[in-house]
Amino acid sequence: RSDVDDRYYPDALGLLADLLEKYDADISFGGIVETKNINSFPEDTKKNKIRTQTPDQMWPRIMKWKTQEFMLYIWHKLYKRELFEALPEVEGICQGDDVILTCAAFLKAKKIVETTAPVYLYYINPSGLTHKGLSDSDLDLIRVWDTVVEMMEGKRSPGGLDLGYLARYNLWRTDFTLITRLILSDEKI
């Protein structure tokens, strides 16, 4: 799945599928390249590195806990089909449905493989949904994180991370961000 104005690198899905098979992983993912020019794929100038991860290594990155890295995007990942059995409801959510799906998949994953090779071109669209002023779809994020909190409440990762707390932390951060955006906007309350 891809956002309408983004692109996969030409060999991305083959690379991610090969990694799933070679490492017997549940999830494979690669790099995201941000661009303002949707018509070209920047070349990868770094040496490709591959590493396997456990859920305990990934949860802080997924939940943006003590890091600025944001891993909740579903786009640059490939998942084994079994991870998507009995998914939470996302119907009617315009923004953030990938957060719910990513968290649900990572709850079931045992082994993750990562490549530094770019697989996804993220177009920074100045007129896109996330670059406009506050909208009704922004409120979807509260529903998204309420769903994730419900899904994670009382769960711990294999290494003991309190996943319910990490989900609540992201709900609080979302509330703060939306309130701040509302205060700083020209919108009338």
WOFENGI-V195688 format. One record per residue. SS is DSSP state (helix for helix, strand for strand, loop for the rest). Layout:
SS / SS
//
This chain:
loop / loop / loop / loop / loop / loop / strand / strand / loop / loop / loop / helix / helix / helix / helix / helix / helix / helix / helix / helix / helix / helix / loop / loop / loop / loop / strand / strand / strand / strand / strand / strand / strand / strand / strand / loop / loop / loop / loop / loop / loop / loop / loop / loop / loop / loop / loop / loop / loop / strand / strand / strand / strand / loop / helix / helix / helix / helix / helix / helix / helix / helix / loop / loop / loop / loop / loop / loop / loop / loop / loop / loop / loop / loop / loop / loop / strand / strand / strand / loop / helix / helix / helix / helix / loop / loop / loop / loop / loop / loop / loop / loop / loop / loop / loop / loop / helix / helix / helix / helix / helix / helix / helix / helix / helix / helix / helix / helix / loop / loop / loop / strand / strand / strand / strand / strand / strand / strand / strand / strand / strand / strand / strand / loop / loop / loop / loop / loop / helix / helix / helix / loop / loop / loop / loop / helix / helix / helix / helix / helix / helix / helix / helix / helix / helix / helix / helix / helix / helix / helix / helix / helix / loop / loop / loop / strand / loop / loop / loop / loop / loop / strand / helix / helix / helix / helix / helix / helix / helix / helix / helix / helix / helix / helix / helix / helix / helix / helix / helix / helix / helix / helix / helix / helix / loop / loop / loop / loop / loop
//
